[in-house]
């Protein structure tokens, strides 16, 4: 499936959007409601030894949740340029697009994990609990940003 600009996700048929925060060891997941207004943290997947393991788990979630499209956090550098991590995420998405036939959009995720961790610290969440929840919370932060952009585009 093609990579789309984020605003093109508004034209998708009804269904949820799945947000992904792709890391080297884990993939944080968040799911939107069916009206695409609210993003909720879903789960964190431990990356397998092979890409096929990760793709199979994501395909299972897509089917089970009625997902219409994916929003993937793109870890650009602070200057807006690609980094080695950005290139890794782009490669992951290219491979995933060959297996999961859904529209995919990137969302700039600069500092998303830092923002989520700061909020958790302010809420006095323990270090152990933060470590357990940070990836899926970051995915929700990424997905919520994309949903807010879609809502703003619909109002314009």
C-alpha positions in Angstrom: 0.0 0.0 0.0 1.1 3.5 -0.6 2.6 6.0 1.9 0.2 8.8 2.2 0.3 12.4 3.6 -1.3 12.4 7.0 -4.3 14.4 5.8 -5.2 11.7 3.2 -6.0 9.3 6.0 -9.3 11.2 6.5 -10.6 9.7 3.2 -10.1 6.1 4.4 -13.2 3.9 5.0 -14.4 3.7 8.6 -12.1 1.9 11.0 -9.5 2.5 13.6 -6.0 3.9 13.1 -3.1 2.0 14.6 -0.1 4.1 15.8 3.3 2.6 16.0 6.4 3.8 17.8 9.1 1.6 16.2 12.2 1.0 18.3 15.1 -1.3 18.1 13.9 -3.6 20.9 10.1 -2.8 21.1 7.2 -1.5 19.1 4.8 0.6 21.1 1.2 0.4 19.8 -1.8 2.7 20.2 -5.3 2.5 18.8 -7.8 5.2 17.9 -11.5 4.9 18.5 -13.6 4.2 15.5 -14.4 8.0 15.1 -10.7 8.7 15.0 -10.8 11.2 17.8 -9.0 9.7 20.7 -5.8 7.6 20.8 -5.3 5.1 23.6 -2.1 3.2 24.5 -2.6 -0.5 23.5 0.5 -2.6 24.1 4.2 -3.0 23.6 5.5 -5.7 21.4 9.0 -7.1 22.1 10.8 -7.2 18.7 11.5 -10.7 17.5 14.7 -12.0 16.1 13.2 -11.8 12.6 11.1 -9.1 11.0 8.5 -11.8 10.0 7.7 -12.3 13.7 6.9 -8.6 14.2 4.9 -8.4 10.9 2.8 -11.4 11.8 1.9 -10.0 15.2 1.0 -6.6 13.7 -1.1 -8.3 11.0 -2.9 -10.2 13.7 -3.7 -6.9 15.6 -4.8 -5.2 12.4 -7.3 -7.9 11.6 -8.6 -8.2 15.2 -9.1 -4.5 15.7 -10.5 -3.5 12.3 -7.6 -1.2 11.5 -8.1 1.0 8.4 -4.6 2.6 8.3 -1.3 3.0 10.2 0.4 6.0 11.6 4.1 5.4 12.2 6.3 7.8 14.2 9.2 9.0 12.2 12.2 9.9 14.4 13.7 12.8 12.5 16.7 14.6 13.9 16.1 17.9 15.7 17.1 19.7 12.5 14.4 17.8 10.6 16.8 15.6 8.7 16.9 11.8 8.5 19.1 10.0 11.0 20.2 6.3 11.0 17.1 5.6 13.2 14.9 7.4 10.6 16.3 5.2 7.9 15.7 2.1 10.0 12.0 3.0 10.5 11.6 3.8 6.8 13.0 0.3 6.0 10.7 -1.3 8.6 7.7 0.4 7.0 8.7 -0.6 3.4 8.9 -4.2 4.5 5.7 -4.0 6.5 3.8 -2.4 3.5 4.6 -5.5 1.5 2.8 -7.7 4.1 0.1 -5.5 5.5 -1.9 -3.9 2.7 -3.1 -0.8 4.5 -2.4 2.9 3.9 0.5 4.2 6.0 1.4 7.7 7.0 4.4 9.0 8.9 4.1 11.4 11.8 7.0 13.5 13.0 7.8 12.0 16.5 10.6 14.3 17.5 10.8 14.3 21.3 7.6 12.3 21.8 9.2 9.8 24.2 10.8 12.7 26.1 7.5 14.5 26.4 5.7 11.3 27.6 8.4 10.5 30.1 8.3 14.1 31.5 4.5 13.8 31.9 4.9 10.5 33.7 7.6 11.9 36.0 5.3 14.8 36.9 2.5 12.3 37.6 5.0 10.6 40.0 4.9 7.3 38.0 7.6 5.0 39.3 10.7 4.3 37.1 9.7 0.6 36.7 6.1 1.5 35.7 7.5 4.2 33.2 9.8 1.6 31.6 6.8 -0.8 31.2 4.5 1.8 29.7 6.7 4.4 27.8 6.6 2.8 24.4 2.8 2.4 24.1 2.3 5.9 25.7 4.7 7.4 23.1 2.7 5.6 20.4 -0.5 7.2 21.7 1.2 10.6 21.8 2.2 10.1 18.1 -1.2 8.9 17.1 -3.1 11.6 19.0 -1.0 14.3 17.2 -2.0 12.8 13.9 -5.7 12.6 14.9 -5.6 16.2 16.0 -4.1 17.2 12.6 -6.9 15.2 10.8 -9.5 17.0 12.9 -8.0 20.4 12.2 -7.9 19.6 8.4 -11.6 18.6 8.6 -12.5 21.9 10.2 -10.5 24.0 7.6 
